[in-house]
């Protein structure tokens, strides 16, 4: 169903018309992905399962702005890998404004997926920052399961942006499920504003 939904949206996006994708299909996909995420236990044993599911979730939430996901993209002649990269195809909205107004290079958006039982911290932030460059992109998402102290992590993201101009936004389960719920309620357009709010948390 997700493949058919993607194909329908790509067809409509190419000719600049309103999508004919069935709203009931979109609702069903959103609810299925949300249940799938909640069913995966945090921890190393389920890291690959979480990684694979997040590829589908991220593509579903952000299409057509972010598209063409590549899993475990090799960089630096294979010396490093990025869990996932997405092509920024936005022609408007928050992902377009990132490079057009905020002047953040983001032709490619890298994502790291951490299925940790504990919350992510500076080492994971530094890992993603180390995979960024002006040519690849200076904006990315760090996907994780939960935060015990989200405010503290946001401060670390702010430090990274101030020191290195690398803008990293965290996406935990709570945020992802909220986005999927918005889609199931036919409020997909609200996600653009929500992402902008998340960026502003780090930006200011």
PABA-23061 format. One record per atom (N, C-alpha, C, O): x, y, z negated; residue in one letter. Coordinates in steps of 0.1 Angstrom, whole numbers, plus 5000, padded with zeros to 4 digits. Last residue first. Layout:
BEGIN
XYZa...
***
This chain:
BEGIN
517452964825x517453084817x518053054803x518253144795x517652714837x518152834844x518352944834x519353014835x516352524822x517752514822x518352644828x519452684824x513652614824x514252574811x515752574811x516352624801x513352634852x513552754844x514052724830x514752804824x512952364858x514152424863x514452554854x515552584851x510452324846x511552244841x512852314846x513852314838x508952504862x509052524848x510252454842x510952504834x509152374887x509752504886x509852544871x510852604867x507652144881x509052134883x509752264882x510852274877x505152274878x505752204867x507252184869x507952204859x504652364904x504852454894x505452394881x506352454875x504452114917x505452214922x505752314911x506852344908x502251994905x503651934902x504752034906x505752054899x499952094915x500452144902x501852104899x502552174892x499351944937x500052074939x500552134926x501452214927x497951724927x499351704931x500051844933x501251854929x495551654916x496151784912x497651784916x498551834909x494051424915x493951514927x494551654924x494051744929x494551264894x493451354892x493351454904x492651554903x496851134902x495551054901x494351144899x493251104903x498651344899x498251294913x496951214912x496151234921x498651374871x498251484879x497851434893x496851484899x499751124865x498451154861x497851264869x496651264873x502351164875x501551054881x500051084877x499151054886x503151354856x503151384871x502251284878x501451324886x503051214832x502251334834x502151364849x501051404853x505051024837x503650974836x502751094837x501651084843x507351194837x506951114849x505451074849x504751084859x507351284811x507251374822x506751304835x505851354841x507751044797x506651124794x506351224805x505151244809x510150944807x508850874810x507650964808x506750964815x512051234818x511851114810x510451054813x509751114821x514251394836x512951344838x512751224829x513251114833x516251694834x515951564830x514451524832x513551614832x518251854858x516951854852x516651714847x516651624855x521052054864x520551914862x519251924854x519251984843x523052234884x521752244877x521152104877x520752044887x526152364881x525452234885x524252234877x524252224865x527852564874x526852594884x526252464889x525752464901x529552524853x529952464865x528952494877x529152444888x528752674830x530152644832x530452604846x531552634851x525952684833x526752814831x528152794834x528852874840x525252414836x524952514846x525752644845x526352694855x526152304812x526652254825x526452354836x527252374844x524552454794x526052464793x526652424807x527552484812x522052354801x522352494803x523852514803x524352594811x522352084792x522152114807x522452264810x522952294820x522552134765x523652074772x523552104787x524552134794x519952224761x521052314758x522352264765x523152344770x518551984766x518352104775x519552204773x519952264783x519251844744x519751804757x519651914767x520551934775x517951984724x519351974723x519951934737x520951984741x515251934732x515852064731x517352074731x517952154738x514951654727x514951704741x515551844741x516351884750x515551434707x515851574706x516051634720x517151664724x514851194717x514551224703x514651374700x514051424691x513351104748x514251194740x513851194726x512651204723x513350834772x512750914762x513851004756x515050984758x514450724797x513150674791x512550774780x511350784780x515450914826x515650834814x514350804807x513350844812x517151074852x515950994848x516250914836x517250844836x518251374862x518651264853x517451194848x516751244839x518551524893x517651484883x518351364875x518951284881x520251824906x519951684905x519051654893x518851734885x522152034926x520952024918x520651874918x520651804928x524152074945x524452124931x523152114922x523152184912x525351884972x524251944964x524651974950x525451904944x527451824990x526351724987x525151784980x524051744983x528852064991x528451995003x527351895001x526351895008x529352124964x528652224972x528152154985x527052184989x528651834944x529551914951x528752014959x527551994961x528351574919x527851684926x528951764933x530151764929x529251394902x528951344915x528351454924x527951424936x529551514878x530751474885x530551414899x531451404906x526951524869x527651654873x528851614881x529151684891x526651264861x525851314872x526551444878x526651454890x528451254839x528551154850x527851214863x528351204874x527551444822x528851474829x528951374840x529551414851x525251314813x525151444820x526351474828x526351524839x526351104800x525451074812x525251204820x525251204832x527751234780x528451154789x527651124802x528151124813x525651384765x526651454773x527351354783x527551404795x522851154767x523551264760x524651314770x524551294782x519750974763x520951014771x521551134764x520951204757x518650774735x518450894744x519850914751x520850894746x518550414737x518750544730x518650654740x518650634752x518050234756x517150234744x517350354736x516350404730x518150334791x518750324777x517650314766x516650374767x518250344819x517150264812x517650234797x517650124793x518750604839x519350544827x518250474819x517350544813x519650704870x518550634863x519150564852x519850464853x520351004888x520850894880x519750834872x518950914866x520151154920x519451114907x520251004901x520650904908x520851434942x521251304935x520351284922x519951374916x519651564971x519351574956x519751434950x519151334953x521051764997x520851624991x520651644976x521351714969x520852034998x520451955009x520151815006x519351745011x521352234979x520552114975x520052044987x518851994987x522852514963x522952414974x522252284970x522552224960x520952774952x521552644947x521652554959x520652514965x519653014955x520952994961x521752874955x522952884953x517153084948x518053074937x519453044942x520453054934x516153104975x516053224966x517053204954x517753304951x516852884990x516553004997x516553124987x517053234991x517252664972x518452714980x518152844987x519052924989x514852674958x516052644951x517252694959x518152764954x512752694976x513152814969x514552794961x515252894959x512452424983x512852524993x513452644986x514452704990x511452324959x512752274964x513252354976x514452354978x509052474955x510152484946x511452434951x512552494949x507752584987x507752534973x509052544966x509952604971x508852465020x508152565011x508252504997x508652394995x509852265032x509752385040x508952485033x508552585038x512152005022x511052105018x511052225028x512152275031x513751795023x513151835036x512051935033x511251965042x516551665010x515651775007x515051825021x515751885028x516951315004x517151435014x516051535010x514851515009x518251174975x517151204983x517451324992x518251414988x520050894960x520051034966x518751044975x518350954981x520850714931x519950734942x520150874947x520450974939x523250664917x522150564916x521150584928x520750484934x526350704934x525150774928x523950674928x523750614938x529650604929x528350574934x527350664926x527450694915x533150624939x532050654930x530750624937x530650614949x534750534959x535250534945x534250564935x534350524923x533950554985x533550434978x534050434963x533750334956x534850804993x535350685000x535150554991x535950464991x533050974978x534450974976x535150844981x535850774974x530150754974x530750884977x532250874974x532750774968x527350554981x528750564978x529250704982x528850754992x524250514965x524950584976x526450604972x526750654961x522150364954x523550334951x524350394963x525150314969x519650404978x520050354965x521550324965x522150284975x518150674992x519150584994x519650534980x520050614972x515050805005x515850764994x516950664998x516650575006x513550995023x514650915027x515550875015x516750905016x512751315005x512451185013x513751115016x514851155012x510951574991x512151494990x511851354996x510851294993x508551665001x509551754999x510951684998x511951735004x506251515006x507251515016x508451605013x509351615022x507251324977x507051334992x506051434995x505051444988x507451314949x507951424956x507851434971x508251524977x506151074941x505851204935x506251314944x505451414945x507250874957x505850894958x505451034952x504651104958x510050884951x509550914965x508050944965x507651034973x509850824923x510350954928x509950984942x509551094945x508750554925x508050664918x508550804923x507650884926x510750414940x509350424945x508650544938x507850614945x512850444922x513050484936x511650504942x511350604948x511950334898x512150474899x512250524913x511850634916x512050064904x510750124903x510950274904x510050334910x514850024905x514049994917x512750064916x512250124926x515550084878x516150164889x515250144902x514950244908x514149884864x513750034862x514250114874x513550204879x515549664873x514049674875x513649824874x512849864882x518049714863x517849714878x516349724881x515949784891x517649714835x518149834842x517849834857x517449934862x516949514818x515949564827x516349684835x515449754841x519149474802x518549364809x517549404819x517349334829x519649724789x520449684800x519849574808x519949564821x516649904781x517749824778x518449774791x517849774801x513049934777x514349994778x515449894775x515249794767x510749734796x511349764784x512749834786x513449804795x508049824816x509449794816x510149834803x510049944799x505449914815x505749774813x507149734812x507549624808x505450184823x505250154808x505550004805x505849964794x505850144850x506850214842x506750174827x507650144821x503350024857x504649954859x505750014851x506549944846x501550224852x501550104844x502850024845x503349964836x502450404871x502450444857x502450324848x503150314839x501850264895x503250304891x503450344877x504450304870x499050254893x499850134893x501350154889x501950084882x498350524894x498050444882x498850314881x499250274871x499250584920x499750654908x499550574896x500450574887x497750404936x499250394936x499750464923x500650414917x495150504931x495550364927x497050344926x497550284917x495350764942x495050744928x495450604923x496050584912x495850694968x496850774961x496550754946x497550744938x493450564975x494750494976x495850564967x496550504960x491650774973x491550664964x492850574963x493150524953x492450934993x492650984980x492550864970x493250864960x494150825022x493050805013x493350844999x494250794993x495651055044x495850945034x494650945024x494251045019x495551255061x494351165061x494551055051x493650965050x496851575054x496951435054x495651365053x494651405047x496551845077x496251785064x496251635064x495751575074x499451885099x498051875096x497751815082x498651755076x502051885112x501551995104x500051995102x499352095104x503051665123x502151745132x501551855124x500551925129x504451545103x505151575116x504351665124x504951745132x502551485084x503551585081x504251635094x504551755095x501251265095x500551395093x501451505091x501251625096x503251075093x502651105106x501951235105x502051315115x503851075066x504851115075x504251155089x504751245095x501350975056x501851105052x502851155062x502851275066x501450715067x500350805070x500750945067x500451035075x503750605055x503650615069x502550715073x502750795082x503050615027x504150685032x504050715047x504250825052x500850425028x500650565023x501750655028x501450765033x502250195035x501150255044x500950395041x500750475050x503950165013x504450185026x503450245036x503850335043x502050124992x502850244992x503550275005x503650385009x500849885000x500050005000x500950135000x500550225007x
***
